[in-house]
Structure formats: structure tokens, C-alpha cells
């Protein structure tokens, strides 16, 4: 019983030494533990106990190192994920300033009844396409307030175009955002299209609840370290 009490009181103190990654520090910690137990019992601890502690410590260190490596590898390609998997805002201070442009598109399927009302500008809330256009522009400028990890960038240009498509009774929306800066404007273009689409829905929802917002996507972008990209390529 005395041995059990001594070991239980001694081991928590010695565990502090096992957090080191260096083999020299680990050996030193084990040596100090042996001396500590020798001062209590008058003789070194049994080799089986020493070896058990040594092996256990090495195993724990190896498991910890493996876990850390797995975490780092899992998030290596994600710029918005930190080393431990936490969300983070990307530091763009070292990036080069370049002309950046992004174009996104989306569609709002109205159905024939609502489509005819929008075409004739007879919706109760007013001119659907004009209001949605302004909403999309405002939305692009508010992107960093809506998307937590987006940078607050200076936009040099925002364009939102809406067109009626009689083939599927829809409103087709295209948004473009541009900036001379250190980070891309893809989110601004996508936000412009998304907010314009939601505005079309809001303007028309009294006439139908069957309206669908669909196919919001990035079409192409230019500038930045990754260069140009197009959905067609």
C-alpha cells in the first residue's frame, strides 16, 4: 500500500517532464524520476517499472506527434483553417496588388403567371428588375459584413444585369465585381447575384410561393496568384 501511495503521488509530478519532444529531455526526466523514487525507497525502482514508464512516455509522445501531423496535413490546403483546425481570417498583407475581376451568374424561375406580371411591370411592389439590380449592387458592397471571413476590400466596379428568359419563365442574373487589391472578388460577385435573386423572390412572393432560386455559380475570375479561371475551360 505504501508503494502504491508513493507512486501515485510521484507520477503526477513527473508527467510534466514527458511533454518535451526531445529524447534528451525525456531521458533526463526518467533519470530524475528514478532518483526521486530511490530517495524514498533507498534503492532504484525495479527495471520493469522504469521500462514501463519509459515505453509509456515514448508511446504518448509518438501518438501526440502523429495526431499533430494528421491535423496539419488535413488542413494544409485550406487557407481559412488554422493549424489546429480553427477558423481564421487569411493574412493577405504579403500578397501582391493586382487587378481582380470575377463574374457570377444565377437564375430565378418564376413560372408563367409571375413571369407575365414581371414582364408587364404589374407586380404590386413595383419594378422588380430595377429594384433587384440595386439590391445586388448594395449586396456586393456589404459582402464582408455578411460573410465572416471575407476581407473588407475597396471595389472599383460592380455590375448587376437581369434579363427575362421566356423559354423557362425565369430571370437570369449576372453579377460582376472588380478591385485593385490583394484578395479576390469572387465572393462579392456571388453575393451580388444572391442578393439580387432574393430580391426578385421578395418582390414576387405575393403572387407565388413556387418561385425557385437556382444555379448560382462563379463563371470566371482573373488576377491574383492563381491566375485566370473560367468554367468553360
C-alpha positions, 0 to 999 in steps of 0.5 A: 500500500505504501508503494502504491501511495508513493507512486501515485503521488510521484507520477503526477509530478513527473508527467510534466517532464514527458511533454518535451519532444526531445529524447534528451529531455525525456531521458533526463526526466526518467533519470530524475524520476528514478532518483526521486523514487530511490530517495524514498525507497533507498534503492532504484525502482525495479527495471520493469517499472522504469521500462514501463514508464519509459515505453509509456512516455515514448508511446504518448509522445509518438501518438501526440506527434502523429495526431499533430501531423494528421491535423496539419496535413488535413488542413494544409490546403485550406487557407481559412483553417488554422493549424489546429483546425480553427477558423481564421481570417487569411493574412493577405498583407504579403500578397501582391496588388493586382487587378481582380475581376470575377463574374457570377451568374444565377437564375430565378424561375418564376413560372408563367403567371409571375413571369407575365406580371414581371414582364408587364411591370404589374407586380404590386411592389413595383419594378422588380428588375430595377429594384433587384439590380440595386439590391445586388449592387448594395449586396456586393458592397456589404459582402464582408459584413455578411460573410465572416471571413471575407476581407473588407476590400475597396471595389472599383466596379460592380455590375448587376444585369437581369434579363427575362428568359421566356423559354423557362419563365425565369430571370437570369442574373449576372453579377460582376465585381472588380478591385485593385487589391490583394484578395479576390472578388469572387465572393462579392460577385456571388453575393451580388447575384444572391442578393439580387435573386432574393430580391426578385423572390421578395418582390414576387412572393405575393403572387407565388410561393413556387418561385425557385432560386437556382444555379448560382455559380462563379463563371470566371475570375482573373488576377491574383496568384492563381491566375485566370479561371473560367468554367468553360475551360 
